[in-house]
Amino acid sequence: MRGAGKSRAAGLRFPRTIVLVALAAATWALGPLVVLVALLTLAVPRVRRWWRPTWRVIAGWVVGVLAVVGVVVALPDGALPIPPGAGAVVTPGYTGRPFTAQPVELDVPQHPFLAPNGLSSMHHDAWATDATVHPGPLGESPRVETAWYGLEECATLAFDRHERLVALCGDLQGPRMHVLDPESMRPLVSKDLPDRPDVEGKQPWENLCAGAYFYLDAEDRAVVATTDRRVLVVATSDADGDADLTTEATYDLSAEVPADDCLIAVLPDWQGRIWFVSQDGRTGFVEPGSGDVAALELDEEIANSFATDTDGAVYVVTTAALYRLEVSPAGLPRVRWRTPYDRGSRQKSGQVSQGSGTTPTILPGGVVAITDNASPRMHVQMYGTRRGRMICQVAVFGDDASATDNSLVSVGTGVVVENNAGYTGPWRTVLGRTTPGGFARVDLVTGEDGERTCETVWTSEVSAPTSVPKLSLATGLLYAYEKRSSVWGANAWYLVALDVRTGRTAYRVRTGIGTLFNNHYSAVTLAPDGSAYVATLAGMVRVRDRKD
């Protein structure tokens, strides 16, 4: 009898293995819905008894999982691709067709204390245009490559003069900087920054303290704020041109920014002063030569970066108003004008604060653009830079489904806005779900009578839950990071390219499947070689046209 039992167990083990392999294959092809259906079958007692594992099976699975984890921990960041998710067959790898470049004209002045436009920061230049002269992929048999960093996301990417990526990244503990090889996306050198403190009322993924913004200066140095209220100036290469992250200067702001506050962003003005903003509304600048700090109290929350102009103006948006700041004759920061906007009655889903979710974007002709937080629909708003008077505004997206927490993209005559309404965290896009989404282009139009109005040129239903979209002036394409819905529960993510003139979707290419491919507010970044990079919750994605 004992021998018969062993024979029966052995007979069961092989069919069960076949079923497991078949389930894994079906899940890979069709998505998580297969797993849900399989779990439902466990409600049948006979099925449950058939699946009941022995301790040897459980031990085998535990050993296997630990072995995989050990390999991941032991290997350096970027050595493996981001693990694929489920639903490869039911989610298209590519739709659309290659695009013929249609360049866009936009003349943005080069800041004398920043790296070249398009390479220096998250928003590409001092005007925060999110537009670059560099090309992006045209959709010619695009090739997708990924690099896995564990659970680490790189919010801001820049490019040094050797075309290496300089990345400000972070996990739940805190930020760190990398210089990345552009081909392999593996870190060449890394630098740990002070850990991120807990902020009351903010979840770790909403905490922007010193973890979202930095810039490369004209000497190829990264200027970055830290969580202990310092500003570091960090070289990105050594004397031989090899990747390096050595701190060359440190400016301590703790006397002006108290311990219960934190630095959000830094950017230079046209005279080389390093301006800063803090979460609780402190702003000011550091004189690089002397290290002297001058500060100003705005007393309103700040959750985004800012923009600077050739005339010395600094534009900051708080959760209550748009400001123009400048340096007084006495050499101190002061408010030139303050213009309140409709901040709404609540923090909308898709935003990390109650107020405008945008960095001010400077447009040609003395105009600065933001969004408000009005209900039931937010507005794209244009203001004159001299006096801060509103020129015009227009409502965008649907009632009770409009919010943004990303910068506007300049197209010269206007801006493109992305709808982030409905995004509450990475779980919001699991099991094939997505957000209402949408894009709109709003232009500033001058009528025959000389009156200027805001007009919606086009809208798109593409859903990019949190991407910081970018415009390639060389191709005329707007690049965003799309999450498409799926009845199969597949979580497929795409780099999508929109014709900025018409809003038509030129093409989309799947970058990966699964939550690890969620970009979670990180930016699309266009490289000098025509590649598009997107940081995700687990690493980096690169998309480029295939070259024969």
C-alpha positions as CSV (number, residue, x, y, z in Angstrom):
1,M,0.0,0.0,0.0
2,R,2.9,2.4,0.9
3,G,4.4,1.8,-2.6
4,A,1.0,2.5,-4.3
5,G,0.8,5.8,-2.4
6,K,4.2,6.9,-3.6
7,S,3.3,5.9,-7.2
8,R,0.1,7.9,-7.0
9,A,1.9,11.0,-5.7
10,A,4.5,10.7,-8.4
11,G,1.8,10.4,-11.0
12,L,0.1,13.6,-9.7
13,R,3.3,15.6,-9.6
14,F,4.0,15.5,-13.3
15,P,0.5,16.6,-14.5
16,R,0.5,19.3,-11.9
17,T,3.8,20.6,-13.3
18,I,2.3,20.6,-16.8
19,V,-0.7,22.6,-15.6
20,L,1.6,25.1,-13.8
21,V,3.7,25.6,-16.9
22,A,0.5,26.0,-19.0
23,L,-0.9,28.6,-16.5
24,A,2.4,30.5,-16.6
25,A,2.4,30.5,-20.4
26,A,-1.2,31.6,-20.6
27,T,-0.6,34.4,-18.0
28,W,2.4,35.7,-20.0
29,A,0.3,35.7,-23.2
30,L,-3.1,36.9,-21.8
31,G,-2.5,38.7,-18.6
32,P,-3.4,38.6,-14.9
33,L,-7.0,37.6,-15.7
34,V,-5.8,34.0,-16.1
35,V,-4.4,34.0,-12.6
36,L,-7.7,35.4,-11.2
37,V,-9.7,32.6,-13.0
38,A,-7.3,30.0,-11.7
39,L,-7.7,31.3,-8.1
40,L,-11.5,31.1,-8.5
41,T,-11.2,27.4,-9.3
42,L,-9.8,26.9,-5.8
43,A,-13.3,27.3,-4.5
44,V,-14.0,23.8,-5.8
45,P,-12.9,21.3,-3.0
46,R,-11.7,18.7,-5.4
47,V,-9.5,21.2,-7.3
48,R,-8.2,22.4,-3.9
49,R,-7.2,18.9,-2.9
50,W,-5.5,18.3,-6.2
51,W,-3.4,21.4,-5.9
52,R,-2.5,20.9,-2.2
53,P,1.4,21.2,-2.2
54,T,3.7,19.0,-0.2
55,W,6.3,20.5,2.1
56,R,9.0,19.6,-0.5
57,V,7.1,21.7,-3.1
58,I,6.8,24.6,-0.8
59,A,10.5,24.4,0.2
60,G,11.4,24.2,-3.5
61,W,9.5,27.4,-4.3
62,V,11.0,29.2,-1.3
63,V,14.6,28.2,-2.3
64,G,13.8,29.3,-5.9
65,V,12.5,32.7,-4.9
66,L,15.5,33.3,-2.5
67,A,17.9,32.3,-5.3
68,V,16.3,34.8,-7.7
69,V,16.4,37.6,-5.0
70,G,20.0,36.8,-4.3
71,V,21.0,37.1,-7.9
72,V,19.2,40.4,-8.2
73,V,20.9,41.8,-5.1
74,A,24.3,40.5,-6.0
75,L,24.3,41.8,-9.6
76,P,25.1,45.6,-10.1
77,D,22.3,48.0,-11.1
78,G,21.4,47.8,-14.8
79,A,22.9,44.4,-15.4
80,L,19.5,42.9,-16.0
81,P,16.5,44.1,-17.9
82,I,13.3,45.1,-16.1
83,P,11.3,41.9,-15.6
84,P,8.4,41.6,-18.0
85,G,4.8,41.3,-16.9
86,A,1.8,39.5,-18.2
87,G,-0.2,40.1,-21.3
88,A,2.3,40.1,-24.2
89,V,-0.1,38.7,-26.8
90,V,-3.2,40.8,-26.0
91,T,-1.3,44.2,-26.0
92,P,0.1,45.4,-29.3
93,G,3.8,46.0,-29.5
94,Y,3.5,48.8,-32.0
95,T,0.8,50.8,-33.6
96,G,0.8,53.7,-36.1
97,R,3.5,54.3,-38.7
98,P,6.8,56.1,-39.0
99,F,6.5,59.9,-38.9
100,T,8.1,62.4,-41.3
101,A,9.9,65.1,-39.3
102,Q,8.1,68.5,-39.4
103,P,10.4,70.9,-37.4
104,V,8.9,73.5,-35.0
105,E,10.4,76.9,-34.5
106,L,11.0,78.1,-30.9
107,D,13.9,80.4,-30.0
108,V,14.8,80.0,-26.4
109,P,17.7,82.0,-25.1
110,Q,20.7,80.1,-23.8
111,H,21.3,80.6,-20.1
112,P,25.0,81.6,-19.6
113,F,25.2,79.6,-16.3
114,L,23.4,76.4,-17.5
115,A,24.4,73.5,-19.7
116,P,23.1,73.8,-23.3
117,N,19.4,74.0,-23.7
118,G,17.8,70.5,-23.8
119,L,20.6,69.0,-21.7
120,S,20.5,70.9,-18.4
121,S,17.5,69.9,-16.3
122,M,14.1,68.2,-16.1
123,H,12.4,71.1,-18.0
124,H,15.3,71.5,-20.4
125,D,16.1,75.2,-20.0
126,A,15.6,78.3,-17.9
127,W,12.2,79.0,-19.4
128,A,11.0,75.6,-18.4
129,T,9.8,74.9,-22.0
130,D,10.1,71.1,-22.0
131,A,11.1,71.5,-25.6
132,T,14.4,70.6,-27.1
133,V,16.2,70.9,-30.4
134,H,17.3,67.3,-30.2
135,P,15.4,64.7,-32.2
136,G,13.3,61.9,-30.8
137,P,12.4,58.6,-32.3
138,L,10.4,58.8,-35.6
139,G,8.9,55.3,-35.2
140,E,11.2,53.5,-37.7
141,S,11.1,50.0,-36.3
142,P,11.8,51.3,-32.8
143,R,14.0,49.3,-30.5
144,V,13.3,49.1,-26.7
145,E,15.9,48.4,-24.1
146,T,15.6,48.4,-20.3
147,A,17.8,48.4,-17.3
148,W,16.7,47.2,-13.8
149,Y,17.8,49.1,-10.7
150,G,15.7,47.3,-8.2
151,L,13.0,49.7,-6.8
152,E,14.6,53.0,-7.7
153,E,13.3,55.8,-9.9
154,C,15.3,58.6,-11.5
155,A,13.1,61.6,-11.5
156,T,15.4,64.0,-13.5
157,L,17.9,63.2,-16.2
158,A,20.4,65.5,-17.8
159,F,23.3,65.0,-20.2
160,D,26.9,66.0,-19.6
161,R,29.3,67.2,-22.4
162,H,30.3,63.5,-23.0
163,E,26.6,62.7,-23.6
164,R,26.4,60.5,-20.5
165,L,23.3,60.6,-18.4
166,V,23.4,62.4,-15.1
167,A,20.5,61.1,-13.0
168,L,18.9,62.2,-9.7
169,C,17.3,59.0,-8.4
170,G,15.8,57.7,-5.2
171,D,14.0,54.9,-3.4
172,L,11.9,55.0,-0.2
173,Q,15.0,55.8,1.8
174,G,16.4,58.7,0.0
175,P,18.0,60.2,-3.1
176,R,21.3,59.4,-4.9
177,M,23.0,60.6,-8.0
178,H,24.4,58.4,-10.8
179,V,26.3,59.0,-14.0
180,L,24.9,56.5,-16.4
181,D,26.4,55.0,-19.6
182,P,23.9,56.0,-22.3
183,E,24.2,52.6,-24.1
184,S,23.9,50.1,-21.3
185,M,22.2,52.5,-18.8
186,R,24.4,51.0,-16.1
187,P,25.8,53.4,-13.4
188,L,29.4,54.4,-14.0
189,V,29.7,56.1,-10.7
190,S,27.2,56.8,-7.9
191,K,26.9,59.2,-5.0
192,D,24.5,58.7,-2.0
193,L,22.8,61.9,-0.8
194,P,21.3,62.4,2.7
195,D,18.2,60.3,3.5
196,R,14.7,61.7,2.9
197,P,12.9,62.8,6.1
198,D,9.3,61.9,6.8
199,V,7.0,64.8,6.0
200,E,3.7,65.0,7.8
201,G,0.7,64.4,5.5
202,K,2.9,63.2,2.6
203,Q,3.3,59.6,1.5
204,P,6.9,58.6,0.5
205,W,6.0,58.8,-3.2
206,E,4.6,62.3,-2.8
207,N,7.6,63.6,-0.9
208,L,9.5,66.0,-3.2
209,C,12.0,67.1,-0.6
210,A,15.3,67.4,-2.5
211,G,14.5,64.4,-4.7
212,A,13.0,65.7,-7.9
213,Y,15.0,68.6,-9.3
214,F,18.7,69.5,-10.1
215,Y,20.5,71.2,-12.9
216,L,23.8,71.0,-14.8
217,D,25.6,74.3,-14.9
218,A,27.8,75.6,-17.7
219,E,30.8,73.9,-16.3
220,D,29.1,70.5,-16.4
221,R,28.6,70.4,-12.7
222,A,25.4,69.1,-11.0
223,V,23.8,71.6,-8.6
224,V,21.5,69.7,-6.3
225,A,19.6,70.5,-3.1
226,T,19.9,67.9,-0.2
227,T,17.4,66.9,2.4
228,D,19.6,68.4,5.2
229,R,19.1,71.9,3.6
230,R,22.4,72.2,1.7
231,V,23.1,72.9,-1.9
232,L,25.9,70.8,-3.4
233,V,27.9,71.6,-6.6
234,V,29.1,68.2,-7.9
235,A,31.6,67.6,-10.7
236,T,30.4,65.0,-13.2
237,S,33.8,64.1,-14.6
238,D,37.4,64.2,-13.5
239,A,40.4,65.8,-15.3
240,D,40.6,62.9,-17.8
241,G,36.9,63.2,-18.7
242,D,36.0,60.0,-16.8
243,A,32.7,59.8,-14.9
244,D,33.0,61.3,-11.4
245,L,30.8,62.7,-8.7
246,T,33.1,64.8,-6.5
247,T,31.6,67.6,-4.4
248,E,33.3,70.9,-5.3
249,A,31.3,73.3,-3.2
250,T,28.7,73.2,-0.4
251,Y,26.3,75.9,0.6
252,D,24.5,75.5,3.9
253,L,21.0,77.0,4.0
254,S,20.0,75.7,7.4
255,A,20.1,79.2,8.9
256,E,17.4,80.3,6.4
257,V,15.4,77.0,6.0
258,P,14.3,75.5,9.3
259,A,14.5,71.8,10.1
260,D,10.8,71.3,9.6
261,D,11.0,72.6,6.0
262,C,12.9,71.3,3.0
263,L,14.3,72.4,-0.3
264,I,12.3,71.6,-3.5
265,A,14.3,73.0,-6.4
266,V,17.3,75.2,-7.4
267,L,18.0,77.2,-10.6
268,P,20.4,80.1,-11.4
269,D,19.3,83.5,-12.5
270,W,21.0,85.3,-15.4
271,Q,23.6,86.8,-13.1
272,G,24.7,83.4,-11.7
273,R,23.0,83.5,-8.3
274,I,21.7,80.1,-7.3
275,W,18.0,80.6,-6.4
276,F,16.1,78.1,-4.3
277,V,12.5,77.4,-3.2
278,S,11.4,75.4,-0.2
279,Q,8.2,73.5,0.5
280,D,6.9,75.9,3.1
281,G,7.4,78.9,0.8
282,R,10.9,80.2,1.5
283,T,12.8,81.4,-1.5
284,G,16.0,83.3,-2.1
285,F,19.5,82.8,-3.5
286,V,23.1,81.9,-2.8
287,E,26.0,84.0,-4.1
288,P,28.4,81.4,-5.5
289,G,31.5,83.4,-4.8
290,S,30.9,84.4,-1.2
291,G,28.4,81.8,-0.2
292,D,26.2,84.5,1.2
293,V,22.5,83.6,1.4
294,A,19.6,86.0,1.0
295,A,16.0,84.8,1.7
296,L,12.4,85.8,1.4
297,E,9.3,84.4,3.1
298,L,6.3,83.8,0.8
299,D,4.3,81.8,3.4
300,E,2.7,79.6,0.8
301,E,3.4,76.0,-0.1
302,I,5.6,75.4,-3.2
303,A,5.5,72.0,-4.8
304,N,7.2,72.6,-8.2
305,S,10.3,74.1,-9.8
306,F,10.5,77.6,-11.2
307,A,11.7,79.6,-14.3
308,T,14.2,82.4,-14.8
309,D,14.4,85.0,-17.6
310,T,17.0,87.2,-19.2
311,D,15.9,90.3,-17.4
312,G,16.7,88.8,-14.0
313,A,13.1,87.8,-13.3
314,V,12.3,84.6,-11.4
315,Y,8.8,83.1,-11.7
316,V,7.5,81.0,-8.9
317,V,4.1,79.4,-8.5
318,T,2.8,78.6,-5.0
319,T,-0.4,76.8,-4.1
320,A,-2.1,80.2,-4.0
321,A,-0.5,82.6,-6.5
322,L,2.0,83.3,-9.3
323,Y,5.0,85.4,-8.4
324,R,7.5,87.5,-10.2
325,L,10.6,87.8,-8.0
326,E,13.7,89.9,-8.6
327,V,16.8,91.3,-6.9
328,S,16.4,94.7,-5.3
329,P,19.0,97.5,-5.7
330,A,20.1,96.5,-2.1
331,G,20.9,93.0,-3.4
332,L,18.0,91.3,-1.7
333,P,15.2,89.1,-3.1
334,R,11.8,90.9,-3.4
335,V,8.4,90.4,-4.9
336,R,7.8,92.5,-8.1
337,W,4.2,91.3,-8.4
338,R,1.9,88.6,-7.0
339,T,-1.2,87.4,-8.9
340,P,-3.6,85.0,-7.1
341,Y,-5.4,82.3,-9.1
342,D,-8.3,79.9,-8.4
343,R,-6.7,77.2,-6.2
344,G,-10.0,75.3,-5.9
345,S,-11.4,73.8,-2.7
346,R,-9.4,70.6,-2.5
347,Q,-6.4,68.7,-3.6
348,K,-7.5,66.8,-6.7
349,S,-6.4,63.2,-7.4
350,G,-3.4,63.3,-9.7
351,Q,-1.8,66.2,-7.7
352,V,0.6,66.3,-4.8
353,S,-0.7,69.6,-3.5
354,Q,-3.8,71.9,-3.7
355,G,-3.0,74.4,-6.3
356,S,-1.3,74.7,-9.7
357,G,0.6,71.5,-10.5
358,T,2.8,73.3,-13.0
359,T,6.2,74.9,-13.1
360,P,5.8,78.4,-14.7
361,T,6.6,78.2,-18.4
362,I,7.9,81.4,-20.1
363,L,6.8,82.0,-23.7
364,P,8.2,84.5,-26.3
365,G,6.7,87.9,-26.2
366,G,6.6,88.5,-22.4
367,V,4.1,85.8,-21.4
368,V,4.2,83.2,-18.6
369,A,1.8,80.3,-18.5
370,I,0.5,78.1,-15.7
371,T,-2.7,76.1,-14.8
372,D,-5.0,76.8,-12.0
373,N,-6.9,74.3,-9.8
374,A,-10.4,75.4,-10.5
375,S,-13.5,73.2,-10.3
376,P,-15.2,71.6,-12.1
377,R,-12.5,72.3,-14.8
378,M,-9.0,73.7,-14.5
379,H,-7.8,76.4,-16.8
380,V,-4.7,77.0,-18.8
381,Q,-3.8,80.6,-18.0
382,M,-1.5,83.2,-19.7
383,Y,-0.1,86.2,-17.8
384,G,1.9,89.2,-18.9
385,T,5.4,89.2,-17.4
386,R,5.6,92.9,-16.7
387,R,2.6,93.4,-14.4
388,G,1.3,89.9,-13.8
389,R,-2.1,90.6,-15.3
390,M,-4.0,87.7,-16.8
391,I,-4.2,87.9,-20.6
392,C,-6.6,85.0,-21.1
393,Q,-7.6,81.6,-19.9
394,V,-9.4,78.5,-21.2
395,A,-10.9,75.5,-19.4
396,V,-9.6,72.1,-20.4
397,F,-10.7,68.5,-20.1
398,G,-13.9,67.2,-18.5
399,D,-16.0,68.3,-15.5
400,D,-14.5,66.9,-12.3
401,A,-11.8,65.1,-14.3
402,S,-9.2,67.8,-14.9
403,A,-5.9,68.2,-13.0
404,T,-2.2,68.3,-13.8
405,D,0.9,67.9,-11.8
406,N,3.3,68.3,-14.7
407,S,4.8,71.3,-16.5
408,L,3.2,72.8,-19.6
409,V,5.1,72.2,-22.9
410,S,5.9,75.3,-24.9
411,V,5.1,75.3,-28.6
412,G,6.1,78.9,-29.0
413,T,2.6,80.3,-29.8
414,G,1.1,78.4,-26.9
415,V,1.4,75.3,-24.7
416,V,0.4,71.7,-24.4
417,V,-1.2,70.5,-21.2
418,E,-1.5,66.9,-19.9
419,N,-4.3,65.6,-17.7
420,N,-3.3,63.7,-14.6
421,A,-6.7,63.5,-13.0
422,G,-7.5,60.2,-11.3
423,Y,-4.0,59.1,-10.6
424,T,-3.6,58.3,-6.9
425,G,-0.6,56.0,-6.9
426,P,0.9,53.1,-8.8
427,W,-2.0,50.8,-7.8
428,R,-4.4,53.1,-9.8
429,T,-3.1,51.6,-13.0
430,V,-3.0,47.9,-12.1
431,L,-5.2,45.2,-13.6
432,G,-5.5,46.9,-16.9
433,R,-6.9,50.2,-15.5
434,T,-5.9,53.7,-16.5
435,T,-6.9,57.3,-15.8
436,P,-9.3,59.6,-17.8
437,G,-6.2,61.1,-19.4
438,G,-6.1,63.6,-22.3
439,F,-3.9,66.3,-23.8
440,A,-4.9,69.7,-25.1
441,R,-3.0,72.4,-27.0
442,V,-3.9,76.0,-26.1
443,D,-2.5,78.8,-28.2
444,L,-2.4,82.6,-27.5
445,V,-4.1,84.1,-30.5
446,T,-4.3,87.8,-31.4
447,G,-7.4,88.9,-33.2
448,E,-7.8,91.6,-35.9
449,D,-8.8,94.1,-33.1
450,G,-5.6,93.3,-31.3
451,E,-7.3,91.5,-28.4
452,R,-5.5,88.3,-27.3
453,T,-7.4,85.2,-26.5
454,C,-6.6,81.6,-25.5
455,E,-7.9,79.1,-28.0
456,T,-7.9,75.3,-27.8
457,V,-6.2,74.1,-31.0
458,W,-6.7,70.3,-30.5
459,T,-7.4,67.7,-27.9
460,S,-6.3,64.1,-27.6
461,E,-7.7,61.2,-25.6
462,V,-4.3,59.6,-25.0
463,S,-3.9,58.7,-21.3
464,A,-0.5,59.5,-19.8
465,P,-1.2,59.2,-16.0
466,T,1.9,61.1,-14.9
467,S,4.4,61.6,-17.6
468,V,6.4,64.9,-18.0
469,P,5.9,65.1,-21.8
470,K,8.6,66.6,-24.1
471,L,8.5,68.3,-27.5
472,S,11.2,67.6,-30.1
473,L,11.6,70.8,-32.1
474,A,13.5,68.8,-34.7
475,T,10.7,66.2,-35.4
476,G,7.6,68.2,-34.4
477,L,6.5,65.3,-32.2
478,L,5.3,65.5,-28.6
479,Y,6.5,62.4,-26.6
480,A,4.6,61.1,-23.6
481,Y,4.3,57.9,-21.6
482,E,1.0,56.2,-22.1
483,K,-1.0,53.6,-20.0
484,R,-3.7,51.9,-22.1
485,S,-6.7,50.1,-20.6
486,S,-7.0,46.3,-21.0
487,V,-10.0,44.0,-20.5
488,W,-7.5,41.2,-19.9
489,G,-6.0,43.1,-17.0
490,A,-2.6,43.6,-18.7
491,N,-0.7,46.6,-17.6
492,A,1.1,47.7,-20.8
493,W,3.0,51.0,-21.0
494,Y,3.9,52.9,-24.2
495,L,6.0,55.7,-25.4
496,V,3.5,57.6,-27.5
497,A,4.3,60.3,-30.1
498,L,1.7,63.0,-31.0
499,D,1.9,65.3,-33.9
500,V,2.1,68.6,-32.1
501,R,0.4,70.5,-34.9
502,T,-2.7,68.4,-35.1
503,G,-2.7,66.2,-31.9
504,R,-2.9,63.1,-34.1
505,T,-1.2,60.0,-32.6
506,A,1.7,59.2,-35.0
507,Y,2.7,55.9,-33.3
508,R,3.1,54.2,-30.0
509,V,5.6,51.5,-29.0
510,R,5.2,49.2,-26.0
511,T,8.1,49.7,-23.5
512,G,7.0,47.0,-21.1
513,I,4.2,45.3,-19.1
514,G,3.6,45.6,-15.4
515,T,3.8,48.0,-12.5
516,L,7.6,48.1,-12.7
517,F,7.2,50.0,-15.9
518,N,5.1,52.8,-14.3
519,N,7.0,56.1,-14.7
520,H,5.3,57.7,-11.7
521,Y,5.9,61.4,-12.5
522,S,9.3,61.0,-14.0
523,A,10.1,62.8,-17.2
524,V,10.5,61.7,-20.8
525,T,14.0,62.8,-21.8
526,L,15.2,63.2,-25.3
527,A,18.9,62.5,-26.0
528,P,21.2,64.2,-28.5
529,D,21.4,60.9,-30.4
530,G,17.6,60.8,-30.9
531,S,16.8,58.3,-28.2
532,A,14.0,58.7,-25.7
533,Y,14.6,57.7,-22.1
534,V,11.9,57.2,-19.5
535,A,12.7,56.4,-15.8
536,T,10.3,53.9,-14.2
537,L,9.7,52.6,-10.7
538,A,12.4,50.0,-11.3
539,G,14.9,51.4,-13.6
540,M,15.3,52.9,-17.1
541,V,13.7,52.5,-20.5
542,R,15.3,53.6,-23.8
543,V,13.5,53.8,-27.1
544,R,15.3,54.5,-30.4
545,D,14.8,54.0,-34.1
546,R,16.5,50.9,-35.4
547,K,19.4,51.8,-37.6
548,D,20.5,49.2,-40.2
